[in-house]
Amino acid sequence: MPIRVLHFGLGPIGAAVVRQVATRDGFKIVGAVDIDPAKVGRDIGRVSGLERDLRVKVIADPVAAIKAARPDIAVLCTSSSLARVLPQIETLLKGRVPVVSTTEELAYPVGRNRRIARRIDELARKAKVAVLGTGVNPGFVMDALAITLTGVCERVGRIRVDRIQDARVRRLPFQQKIGSGLTREQFQQKVDEGTVRHVGLTESISMIGDALGWKLDKITDEIQPKVADEVVRSDFLAVDPGQVCGIVQDGMGYRGGDPVIHLHMEAYLGAPESYDAVRIDGSPALNMKIAGGVHGDIATASIIVNSIPKVIDAPPGLRTMRDMPIPSFFGRR
């Protein structure tokens, strides 16, 4: 029987997940939830950009959607903030529905989010289902991939992961999230407000440290603007010289005062080369580079879809990519 999927949140990534689920064997879309009045009442196929109806209407009430759809799992794509998605997860778990989510802070809850994570874990165990937060980053290229590579090492001293992206190929909300088109002053103001930043470096560093059994003394997360020295354009924006065209962000994990984990991310319009790289100083020393990089939007939707059967089979509770099976493609087309 195909896996019955309820989609909760139909923004750009939620819609991309719908398009994959609709075109892969082994899945059946049975419900759709979104609060956008422009989407409510319409067919999910049209809302998600497919040129056909899927005979599932978008509704605003998740409780009604759960009762009508009787899903095997819910895909939650609504917010980066764990506090904001908590009520949505609670509703799904009260309906005993497993959850896979793109919420970055759910990928490996740290700091104040640990309390919320304990609440989710308790509810999931009570409902006898699993909850997973994943994505391309956090969830794979800057944590799970590096952790997996250490599996062939007899010793690990340091880990560095670089993610360099030409943001011109990304969706508009991503380009805005990295501050493209802002002045330096506007950029800093939004950084201070927390609206311009990549969410996940702290989570990824914590996941790597825990996986390797390292007790980290301190984790830092620093953000700088990438400033254009010439006009650069995407399909959505034009950035003049002197304006911000993106973000440079460094996360560092310290052990015994020594920086042993370094996650370096650059995402800006006009980057001359996109790539993802992992360097492990150890025995053996490993250097891996993915030329062209992992496409953020495609990969985020893909890892969500490919995780669906694994979440259904996972033990009850809040899961992370650290304790899930190795991610792999699912489906025949």
N, C-alpha and C positions, 0 to 999 in steps of 0.2 A: 504494500500500500504506500502511496506517496506520503511524504511528510507534510502535514497541514500547517501552514505558516500564517501567522497574523503579523501584519506590518504596523508598527506604532511610530509615527513620524515620517513624513514624506517630503522632507527637504531634499537638497541635491544628492546626498549620500543615501538617504532612505529610498529615494526614487531609483538610484542606481542598483540598490539591492533588489528592489522589485523587478527590475528588468532582467537581472540574472536569474532570480528564482523562477520567473515566468518562462524562461527559455532553456532551463536545464531539466533533464529527466530527474524524477525522484521527489519533486516538490509539487504542492498544490496551494495556491494562495486562497485563503478562506476568509480573511478579514483585513480591514484597513482602518486605522485611526489617525486623525489629524484635527487640530482645532482651527485651522485656517478656513474661514468662511468661503474662500474661493475654491477650496478643494472638497469641502463637505457636500455630499450628495452626488458627486461625480464618480465615474468609474475609475478604479485605481489604475487601470491600464492607460487611460488618457492622461491622468494626473502625473503618472511617472514617465511619460514621454513615449510610451509604446503607441503605435498607430493602430491599435485595436482595443476592443473592450475585453476585460477579463471577467465580467459579470460579478464584480464585487464592488459595492458602493463604499465610499469613504464616509465614516461617521465620526462624530466628536466624542461619543461616550464609550470609553474603553470597557466598562462593565457590560454594557449591552453587546459590544463586539465580541467579548469573550463568550458570553452565553450563546450568541447566535452562531459563532464560528466553530466552537469547540476545537481550538487549535492544539497542535502537538508542541508548538513553540512560538514565542513572540520575538520579533526582531525590533529592538528599541533604538531609534535614531533621533533623539530629540535635543540633547544638550550635552556639553562637556562637563557640566557641574554635577557632582554626585548628589549634593543636597537638593538640587532642582529635580532630578529624576527619581529621587527616593519615593515620593507618593505614587509615581507611575509604576515603579517596580513593586511596591506594596500591593497595588491593585492587581497586577498580574500574578503575584504569588498567592494572594487570597483566592484567585481562580485556579491555583495549582498549575500554572503555566511556566515552563522553563523559559529562561530569558538569555538572549545573546545581544549585547549592546555595544554601540560605538562610543559610549561615554568614557572619555579619556581618564577621568579620575576614578573610574571603576576598574581600570586595568590592573592596578596594584595600589589600593588605597593607603595613603600615608597621612601623617599628621592628624588633623581634626577629622579627616574622613574615616579613620579607623573605627570610630564609634558608629558611624553610619554603616560601615562594612559589617560590623558585628551584628547589627540589627538585620541587615539583609541576609547574612549567613543563617541567623536563627530562623527567620521566616522561611528561607529556602529549605532548610532541613525539616521544618515542620510540614511544609508542603510536599516534601520528598521529591524536589526537583533541583536542578542546578542553575546557577546564574553565572554568566561570563561576560567580562568587559574585554574587548579586543579591538584590533584595527591594525593598520600598517605601522603606526607610530603614535602612541605606544602600542605594543602588542606583537611586533615582529622585528622590523629592521634595526631598531636601536636597543633591543633587549632579548627577545626570544632567539633571534638568529645568533647573537653573540654568545648567549648561554649555550646553545647547541654546539657551537664550534669548540667551546672549551671541553666538550666531552671526549676529545682525543688528546687532551693535554695531561701530562704527569705533574706539571707545575704551571701556575699562572701568577705572574707578577703584576701586570697592568693590562687594562683593556681600554682601547680608544675606538669610538665609532664616529664616523663622519657621514653626515647626510647633507648633500649639496643639491639644491633644486633650482632649476629655472622655472620660476612661478608663472611664467607666461602661459604655460599649458594647463594651469590649474583653474578651478572655478572661481568666480568673482568673490564669493564670501571668504575664500582662502586668501586671495590677494589683499582683501581688506583687513583680514585678521593679522597679516604680517606688516601692515602699515603702509602699503604702497600708496604714493601720492600725497602723503602727509609732509608737513614741515618737520624739522628736527624737534621743535617745541611741541607741536601736536603729538608727535610720536612719543616723546617722553611722558606727556600728560596721560596718554592712553596706556602706556606701560605702567605708570603709577596707579591707574584705575584698574589694571588687570585685564583690559580689553584687547590689548595687542601683546600677544605672547603665544608661544607654542605650549600647550598643556601636555605634560607627560614626561619631561626629562627627569624630574624628581622621582616619579613613579618608576621609570625605567631603571634608574640607578639603584633604587631600593630593591627592585626585582633581581637585578644582576648580583648585587651584594649578598642578598639572602640565598640565592641559588648556589653561590660559591662558598657560603659559610663565613663570609666576611662581616665582621662587626664594624660598621662605618661610624666614624666619629662625627662627621659633618657632611652635609650635602649643600652645595651652592648652586644657584641658577641665575646667571647673569645675561642681560639682554642689551644689545647695542643696535643702532640703526645701520643699515647699508644705504649709503647715499649715492645717487646717480651722478656720474660725471658727464653724461650726455643724455639726450632725449631717448627714452625707452618706452615702448608701447606694448600693450597686450590687446586682446580682442575687446577688453572692457575699459582699460585705463591708459592714459598717457602721463608719463612722469617727466618733469623738466629737470635739467641739471640743478643740483643742490637740494632737490626734494628726496625724500626717503623712497627707495624702491623695494625695500624688504627688510629682513631681520637677520641678525647674527646672534645666536644664543648658545651659551656654553653651560653645561651641567657638569659638576665635579663631585666625585665621591671620595672622601678622605678616610684613610685607615692608618692609625698611628701617626696622624699628622701628614701622611704622604698621600698625594692625589693618585689613587689607583684606578679610578674609573673616570674617563673623560668622554662626554658626549658632546660633539660639536655639530651644530646645525646652521646652515645658511640657506635661506629661501628668499630669493629676490628676482625681480624682473630683469632678464638679460644675463643671468649667470652663464658664462661661456661653456661650462660643462656640468651636466647633472650626473651624479654617481652616489652610490652608497658603499662605504668601506668599513671593514672591521679589522683592527690590528690587535693581536694578542701577543704580548711580550711574555714568553714562557718557554716551556719545553714540551713539544716543539713550538717555535715561534710561528705564528700564522698571520698571513696578510691576504685578505679577500677584498676584491673590488668588483662591484656590479656596474659595468659601464652603462651609462644612460640612466642609472638609478631605477628604483622601483616606483612606478607611477602611483602617486598617493591616492587619487580618487578610485581608480580601478582596483588597486590592491586592497583598499579599505573595504569596499563592497565585497570583494572576492573572499577575503579571510572571514568575513561575517558569514557569508553563505556556506563556505567550506567547513565552518565550525558548527553549523546547525546539527548535523547528525552526532557529532562528538559531544555536544552539550546535552542532547537528549539521553545519551548513554552514560554521561558522567555521574559520579556519586552526588547525592544531594548536598547543597551548600553553595557558598560563594567560591567560585573557581578562578584561577588566573592562568595565563599561558605558561607559567612556570610548572604547574602541575597537570596540565592537559596533555593528551597525546600529541605527538609531532603533527603540526598542521599539514593537510594534504588536500589536493583537489578532490571534489566530490561531484559526480555526475558524468554522463556520457556525451554531453554536447554543450 
